[in-house]
C-alpha cells in the first residue's frame, strides 16, 4: 500500500499537479520511494492505493490495477495481430507471391517491394 496525494500534500507548493495525476509514496526495507501515475478511475478522496514494485528494484513501481498491469500489453498485441492479419489475409490478386514488406519511420510506414 502507498499513500497518495492528488491535490494536497507536501508537493502542492512545489509544482502544479494535473487533476488526473496521482503522486504516491511508499516504503520498502526502510527506504522511501515515490512515483507518479494517472488517476485511472481512482477516486479523488482516496489516500492509499495498492502498488506493485520489482523486488530487485523497488524504485520501479505502478498501481496494482488491470489497466496498469495488462491493458498496454493487450493493446500492443491487438495492433500486432491486426497488422499481421491484414498482411496474411490479403487476396493473392492484390498482393503477388514474390512481394516483400519493409517498415520505415516515415509515411508510409509499411512499403511493399515486388521482386
Secondary structure, DSSP 4 states (H G I P E B T S, - for coil): -EEEESS-STTTTTSPPPTTEEEEEEEETTEEEEEEEE-TT--TT--EE-EEE-SS-TT-EEESSHIIIIIHHHHHHHHHHHHHHHHHTS-TTTS-TTEEEEE-SSSSSEEEEE-
